[in-house]
Amino acid sequence: MKIFKFGGASVKDAAGIKNVYSVLEQVGYSDVLLVVSAMGKTTNALEVVVGDYFSKSASLQSSIQEVKKYHNQILLDLFEDDKHAVFAAVNAWFTELDYFLGHNKSPNYNFVYDQIVSMGELISTTILSHYMNYRGIKTQWVDVRGLIKTDATYRDAEVDWEVTQKNISKGVKRKMLNISQGFLGADDNGFTTTLGREGSDYTAAIFAYCLGAESVTIWKDVPGVMNADPRYFENARLLNQISYREAIELAFYGASVIHPKTLQPLQKKEIPLYVKSFLEPLLPGTSVAKGADLEPQLPCFIVKKNQLLVSLSSIDFSFIVEDNISEIFALLHQFKIKVSLIQNSAISFSVCIEDKFGNFDQLKSILAKKFRVAYNENVSLYTIRHFNAQAAQMVEEGKTVLLKQISRETMQIITKEA
């Protein structure tokens, strides 16, 4: 079997759904399982519903109505007959959502989040499945929650591989088009769980591993994996081939194309992953597979904006040793602050961090009791894999370099706009 993953951008409107049909017509759909995300920005819209629910906001009903209206417009654009069974099927999901909001007793934010946000994928796949049948492609709609079993760590669930393997082996029909949801699973009690953001790619890898699939293809609005983000770098070039190891390295440094969690199950069975354009589906795209690290061999640029560079030094000029570093990392973990780079000397310790949850001020006040704390806000961290002098010069030009770190394959440069 082949596993195809279509993200939110590919199914954001009726034209997107029609294009998925066109892609399948061109590349084939027998023995294919589609893993599909929520449509467009639906996950964000459902996060607003979650927020309104917990804040008991008067705008809760209008937030839900926005999501209903968005999907209803897509239905009207796809199906000529407004009595088509898809309207009732989608309405049933919204009825389930309304029932949950009216009867839920759990105060657990993460639990509630998963029950509400999961509606995006359930609705998008329902619409896609009905549309494919409408256009003459027979499908099996598969509720992934009956197949991928997880623990009860809501919003970041761990997969029970043994049970999941058995379920998927039985639950997927070969020789036809299967359509299922990305991002979702279910715990032992049947409650919906989610696998973390970017979880749809991971779902595709889970299916591929359990089915011994021939390949996984992630369909995106770009021709494949580029050696740099075109938003920040001119002349970004397509990478034809990346090894599993190199892809994991790139992801570790912040490249947003493929999450390491997705690559690990594929690497175990040497299942190739392709990143292709849903706008030009017959182009070869990028393959992530066993073989050459990179083809063509080019420097790869990764940039992380809005970082903080924090420098700690001992108040009494004593050495910063293992105990101090251990304590600093425990605090960073406690405040959910992601570390992108570290550098230390005898009496100082510098760390480039991402304060995603706005906890730095609290952390700073605790650190200031033991260390001198200096920091630069809104710095950029550039990572260059397979760097050369020209690549480094390009990154540094017109900027103030605050810190530079070089290893055999990788250069990292922290800059501030000059």
N, C-alpha and C positions, 0 to 999 in steps of 0.2 A: 504493500500500500504506500501511497504518498500522502503526506500531511501538508496541507496548505493553511497558512495563518493570514487572515485579513484583519488589520487593525481598524480602529475607529475612523481614521481619515478615509479609508477605502469604502466605507459604508455610511458616510455622513448624510447622504440624501438619496433621493430616488435614482439620480444619475449614477451614483456610486454603486448601488445595488444592481442596476442594469449593466454596469461595467464588469462586475464580478461574473455575471452570466456570460458576458462577452469573453472574458479571460478563460473561463472554463470551456467555452466552445472552441477556443483556439488551442489550448494546451491539453484538453482531455479531462474527463471527470469520473471515469470508471475506476474503482479501487482507490478512491480519494476520500479523505476525511478533512473537512473544513473546520478550523478553530476560528471563531469569530468574536471580536470585541464588541463592546457597546457602541452605538452609533455616534459619531462625532464627539461632542463634548457632554454626552449624556452622563458619564460618571461624575463630572464636575457638578452638573445640574442636580443629580441625586445626592451629592454631598451637601448641597444647599438644603435639600429636604431634611437630611439628617440633622443639620445645624438648627433649622427651624423647629424640628420636633423636640430637640433637647432644650432649646431656649423658650419653648412654648410660645413661639412667635405667631402673631396673627396672620402672617404671610405664608404659613404652612400650606394652606389649600391652594394659594396662587402658585407656589413653587411646584406643587404636584401638577397643577393645571398646565404649567409651561412644558413639562416633560410630556404630558398627554398630547398637547397641541402639536408639539414637534413631531412626534411619531405618527399622529393622525394625518398630518400633512403629507408625510412620506407615503403612507398607505393610499391616500387619495391620488397621489401622483403615479403610483404603481399599478393600481387595480381599477379598471373601468367600472366595475360593479361594486357599489358600496355595501352590497349584501354578501360579498364574498366572505367565506368562513374565517379569513385572517382577521377581520375586524373584531369578531367575537373572541378569537383566540388571544389577541392583544389586550382586549378589554378585560379578559379573565385575569391576566397578570396584574393589571391596575386594581382590580377588585381584591386580589390577594394582598397587594401593597396596602390598600385602604384598611383591610381587615387587620393586618399586622399593626399598623399605626394606632388602630382603635383598641386593640386588645393586649399589646405588649406590656409586660410587667417588669422586664429586666432593665435595671439602671446602667448596665454595662455598655458603654459607648461603642466599643469595638464589635460586640455582638450585634447591636442594632445596626451599626454601619454595614456589616456584611449582609444582613437580611434585606436591607433597603437597596444598597448600591448594586447588588447582584441582579436586580431587575433589568438593568441595562442590557446585559448579555442575553438574558432569557428572552427579552422582547426582540432584540436585533436578530437572533437566530430564528425565532418564530417567523418573523417577516421574511427573512431570506429564504427559509425552507419553503414557505407558501409560494413565494415568487418563482423559485426554481421549478416547482411543480406546475405552476401556472404557465411557465414557458416551455414545459415538456420535459424537464429533467427530473426524473423520479428521485426523491430524497428520503433518507431516514433522519428525522430529527432526534437527537440523542441528548438527554438531560445528563450533563457531565457530573452532576451531584450524586447520581446513582453509580458512578464509575470511580471517580477519584476520591478516595477516602483519606481523611486527614485527622490530625489531633484537633483540639478545640482552641488553638491559638488564633483567635479571630484577627483578621487583617494580615496575618503573616503565618499561615498554617503550614505545618510539616506534613509531607505526604507519607501515608502508610503504603509502601511500595508493594508489599506482598499481597495485600487485599486488592489494591488498585490493579495490579497485574492480572489477577484472576477475573476481576469485573470487566476490564477492557477486553480481555481475550474472548469473553462470552458476549459482551454487549455491543460489539461493532460488527455490522454485516459487511462482508467483503463483496466485491463486484458491483458496488453501487456508490452513490454519493451520500456520505454521512455528514451531517451538520451539527456541530456541538459548540459549547461556550468556552471561551478562554477565561482564565483568572479565577474560576470557581471550583470548589470541592464541597464536601459535606463531612461533618464529624459523626461519631458513633450514634448520636441521637437524631441524626437526620437534619440538623441545622446547617444552613449554608455557611461555608467558610470562604475566605479569599486568600490567594497565594502571594499577596503583595503587588504593588504597582509593577507594571511590565510582566504581570503574571500570565498573560496570554501566550507569550513566546514560550514560557516554561511549560504551559499546558500542552502546547504542540510537541515539545520535547518528551513529555511524559507519555503521550499517545504513541509517539514514534518508538520510544524505548520498549513499551509494552507490546507493541504490534510487530516489532522487528522491521520497521518501515524501511522502504528503499531510500527515502529522502524527506527532508522538511524544507518547505519554501515559505519564507516570510515575504509577503507582497507589500511593497511600500511605494510612496510617491517619488522615489529617487531611483536612479538606475542600478544601485547596488551600494556597497560600502565604499565611501570615499576616504582618501588619505587625510582629509581635513574637513571641518565644517564649512561649507560654502558661505555661510553667513559671516564668518570672520576671516576667511582666507580666500583670496582670488586664486584662480587656476587650480582648484581642488581636482584631483584625478581619481578615476575609478580604480579600485583594487580588484583584480580578476580572481585571485586566490589568496586565502589567509589560512594558516594552520590553526588547529584548535588552540594550541598553546599561545600563539600570537594573539588570537582573538580574546583569550582570557586575560592576557597582559593588557591589551588595549582597554578592555572593559574595566579592569582593576583601576586604571588611571583615569577613568571617567568617560570613555567613549560610550555614547548612548545607544549604539546600534544593537548589540547583543549582550544580554546579561550572562555572567558566568554560570549562574544557576541553570540556564537553558543549555549551555554547552556541555556541562558535565555528563548528563545521561547520554547525549549523542556521542560524545567521545568514547564512552565505555563500549558502545557497539559499533563505533566507526561509521555512524550514519551521517552522510554529508548534509550540510545546511546551505541553502541558497537564499540570497537576498536579491529579489528581482523587482522590477517596476510593474505595477498594475496598469500603467499607462502604455507600456511597450512590452507586453508579456513574452514576446518571442526573443528578446535580447537575452544574452547569457547571464547577465548580472554578476554577482560575486559568489564564489563557493567558499565555504568554511569547511575544511576537510583535512584529512591526513595528507601530508606532503610538504611542499615548500612553505617556509614561513610567510613570505610575501611575494606576490608577483603582480605587477612589477615591483622591484626593490626600491622603495621610496621612503623618505622620512614621513612619519605619520604624526600629525599635530592634534593635540587635544587641549581644549581650553576650558577652564572652570572660572567663571566670573563671580564677583561678590563674595570673595573669600576674606578671611581675617588672618593676618600674620601676627601671632602673639609671641613675644619674647619674654622669658622668665629668667631672672638672675637671682642668685642667693643674696640675701640682705647683708650677711656677714662675710661675704667672699669665700665661703666654704664651697667645696666641690658639690656639684649636683650629681648624685650617685643613684644607684638602682632603686633604693627606697623612695627617693624623691620622684623619680620618673614613674615608678609603679603607682604612687599616690596621685600624680597628675593624670595618668591614664584612667584610673578608677573614677576620678571626678569627671573627665570627659565622657566616659561611658554613662555615668549617672545622669548627666545633663543632656544626653543624646546628641552630642556634638561630634560630627564626623571629621576624622583626621585625614588630610590629604598628603601631608609631607612633614617629616620631622628632621631636625638637625640639632646636635648638641655639642658643646665644648665643655671644658672643665667646670666653668662657673655659670654657664647659661644654657638655656634650652629653648629652641624656637619651634613653633608648630604652626602649620597652615591648616586652618579649620573652616568648616562650613556650619554656620549657626542656623540650621533649618527651622528649629523650633523657638528661636528667640531667647535662648537661655544663657547667653554669654555674660550678661551683666551680673546674674547670680553667681556664675562660676568665677568671674573676675573678683568679686568681693571676697570669696573664700580663698582664692589663690593669693590675694594681696596681704593676707595675714602672715604668709610664710615667704613670699617672693616679691621682688620688684617686678611689676607687670608693665610692659610697654606693648603697644599694638598699633597696627595699621589696618584701617577698614577699607573695604571695597578694592582689594587687590585682586589681580588675576594670576592664576596658576597655569602656566603653559607646560605641557609635557610633550617632548619630542622623542618618539621611538625611532631608532635607527638614524640618529641625528648626524648632521655634518655642520661645518662652520657656516655655510651659507644659510642653512635652516635656522641656526641660532641667531645669526645677524638679522634675519628677517623678523624674528619674534622681538628682538631687543630694540629694533629701530624706533626712535621717537618715544621711548619709554624709560622710566627710571627702574633699574634692576635692584631689587631689595635683597634677593637671595638666589643663589644658583647651586644646583646639586647635580653631579654627573656620575653615572655608573657606566658600565661597559656598553650597554645598548640604549640607555635612556638619559636624557637631559631634562631637568625640571628647573624652570625659571619663574620666580615670583616678581611681578612688575606692578608698578603704579604708573598711570598715565602721566607723562612729563608735563 
